[in-house]
Amino acid sequence: MSTVVTLTPTVTIRSAAFDSISTDKSVLCIEVGRDRLRIMVQDERRRGCYLEDYTFPSLLTDHTLTNILPDVFRDHPVLSVGTWQEIRVGVNSPSFTLIPQPLFRKEYANSYLALMRGSTLPAHEFAHAYAHETEGFLSVFNLEHPLYDYFSGAYPLQPLRFIHQAGSLIQATADLARRSLAANTVWLYFDDEFVTVICRESNQLRYCNRFGYKNPQDLSYYILYALDEQNLLPETAAVVLYGEITPFADSYTSLSQFLPNLSFGQIPPGLSVDSEFDDLPEHRYLSLYGLALLSD
């Protein structure tokens, strides 16, 4: 017998101007991972007007996402409405790699991931590619067949795009870099026990990788290693923090011992949001905001 689980968002932001009835000119952004679901709506003015953040309780993390998502989508006032201009799904899956556009061959997508992972994809997963046209490469990542099928069934015959979380962060940092005065900037995005490291030089992507870590000492080692690979000095590198980190976190305390130019990020300047978003920490939702910055 199946059990219906009631999930309540930990954060809800709803603009007074948001109209859940007229969504045919709005964009729905969904970020999904093993233990988290986040959604944001951009209205026809391309302003963020709605945001929800769900954290799945530990008793559910052993379940598949396709077992959990129906309990959220069922009778949801936004997710279950009719037609959208586009649905963009950011996937926080374990494996991704970047392939230069001239070298990419669709028939080798599984092989790219197998080489990176050191093993072939399991039968319930496939390699999906997203083209970063202005960057000149594609991000290739693992996507579960049931998850792809679930969203395709939830939004039949509607424009649906899938991108990896790292790809969304690449999009967001491109917007940040275009308006930055620094020649070199390093962005760190924290998500549970993982950190994504992105480095840009004169707006061009130079480095993108994700590390798992168990303690602040491991984290500091990986970040210093990444800086060294890019010939950046810790004492002068501009490092900007996003995601699940606060000034009171042990990881922040550890990094600040080596990185004097450490700062918390702001909302990408290319993204407009309504005033109700002012209560949110500006650095927390960069990967979700990156979905909103994808070109139409």
ChimeraX attribute file (.defattr): number of C-alpha atoms within 10 A of each C-alpha:
attribute: neighborCount
match mode: 1-to-1
recipient: residues
	/A:1	3
	/A:2	5
	/A:3	6
	/A:4	12
	/A:5	11
	/A:6	9
	/A:7	14
	/A:8	13
	/A:9	14
	/A:10	10
	/A:11	12
	/A:12	14
	/A:13	19
	/A:14	18
	/A:15	15
	/A:16	11
	/A:17	10
	/A:18	16
	/A:19	14
	/A:20	16
	/A:21	11
	/A:22	14
	/A:23	21
	/A:24	14
	/A:25	15
	/A:26	22
	/A:27	25
	/A:28	25
	/A:29	22
	/A:30	22
	/A:31	24
	/A:32	21
	/A:33	16
	/A:34	18
	/A:35	19
	/A:36	15
	/A:37	21
	/A:38	21
	/A:39	22
	/A:40	25
	/A:41	27
	/A:42	23
	/A:43	23
	/A:44	14
	/A:45	10
	/A:46	16
	/A:47	16
	/A:48	27
	/A:49	23
	/A:50	25
	/A:51	21
	/A:52	17
	/A:53	18
	/A:54	18
	/A:55	18
	/A:56	19
	/A:57	11
	/A:58	9
	/A:59	7
	/A:60	15
	/A:61	14
	/A:62	10
	/A:63	12
	/A:64	13
	/A:65	21
	/A:66	15
	/A:67	14
	/A:68	19
	/A:69	16
	/A:70	15
	/A:71	15
	/A:72	18
	/A:73	14
	/A:74	12
	/A:75	11
	/A:76	11
	/A:77	10
	/A:78	17
	/A:79	17
	/A:80	13
	/A:81	15
	/A:82	14
	/A:83	20
	/A:84	18
	/A:85	16
	/A:86	19
	/A:87	21
	/A:88	21
	/A:89	24
	/A:90	26
	/A:91	24
	/A:92	23
	/A:93	16
	/A:94	14
	/A:95	18
	/A:96	25
	/A:97	21
	/A:98	22
	/A:99	18
	/A:100	13
	/A:101	15
	/A:102	9
	/A:103	9
	/A:104	16
	/A:105	10
	/A:106	13
	/A:107	9
	/A:108	11
	/A:109	19
	/A:110	18
	/A:111	16
	/A:112	21
	/A:113	23
	/A:114	15
	/A:115	11
	/A:116	12
	/A:117	14
	/A:118	9
	/A:119	10
	/A:120	15
	/A:121	18
	/A:122	9
	/A:123	8
	/A:124	11
	/A:125	17
	/A:126	18
	/A:127	22
	/A:128	20
	/A:129	22
	/A:130	16
	/A:131	17
	/A:132	19
	/A:133	10
	/A:134	8
	/A:135	15
	/A:136	12
	/A:137	17
	/A:138	21
	/A:139	20
	/A:140	25
	/A:141	29
	/A:142	24
	/A:143	24
	/A:144	20
	/A:145	13
	/A:146	15
	/A:147	19
	/A:148	16
	/A:149	12
	/A:150	17
	/A:151	16
	/A:152	14
	/A:153	11
	/A:154	14
	/A:155	19
	/A:156	11
	/A:157	9
	/A:158	15
	/A:159	14
	/A:160	17
	/A:161	13
	/A:162	22
	/A:163	23
	/A:164	29
	/A:165	26
	/A:166	28
	/A:167	28
	/A:168	26
	/A:169	25
	/A:170	23
	/A:171	23
	/A:172	25
	/A:173	24
	/A:174	22
	/A:175	18
	/A:176	19
	/A:177	22
	/A:178	14
	/A:179	13
	/A:180	13
	/A:181	9
	/A:182	14
	/A:183	12
	/A:184	18
	/A:185	21
	/A:186	24
	/A:187	25
	/A:188	21
	/A:189	25
	/A:190	19
	/A:191	15
	/A:192	13
	/A:193	12
	/A:194	15
	/A:195	22
	/A:196	20
	/A:197	23
	/A:198	23
	/A:199	24
	/A:200	21
	/A:201	15
	/A:202	14
	/A:203	20
	/A:204	14
	/A:205	15
	/A:206	13
	/A:207	15
	/A:208	19
	/A:209	14
	/A:210	18
	/A:211	14
	/A:212	14
	/A:213	16
	/A:214	10
	/A:215	12
	/A:216	16
	/A:217	13
	/A:218	14
	/A:219	21
	/A:220	20
	/A:221	13
	/A:222	18
	/A:223	21
	/A:224	17
	/A:225	13
	/A:226	19
	/A:227	19
	/A:228	12
	/A:229	10
	/A:230	14
	/A:231	10
	/A:232	17
	/A:233	13
	/A:234	19
	/A:235	12
	/A:236	11
	/A:237	18
	/A:238	20
	/A:239	23
	/A:240	18
	/A:241	22
	/A:242	25
	/A:243	21
	/A:244	16
	/A:245	19
	/A:246	16
	/A:247	11
	/A:248	8
	/A:249	11
	/A:250	14
	/A:251	18
	/A:252	19
	/A:253	13
	/A:254	16
	/A:255	20
	/A:256	15
	/A:257	12
	/A:258	15
	/A:259	20
	/A:260	14
	/A:261	13
	/A:262	21
	/A:263	17
	/A:264	18
	/A:265	20
	/A:266	16
	/A:267	19
	/A:268	20
	/A:269	11
	/A:270	15
	/A:271	16
	/A:272	18
	/A:273	18
	/A:274	17
	/A:275	13
	/A:276	15
	/A:277	18
	/A:278	10
	/A:279	8
	/A:280	11
	/A:281	15
	/A:282	16
	/A:283	21
	/A:284	22
	/A:285	18
	/A:286	24
	/A:287	27
	/A:288	24
	/A:289	25
	/A:290	26
	/A:291	29
	/A:292	27
	/A:293	20
	/A:294	14
	/A:295	8
	/A:296	7
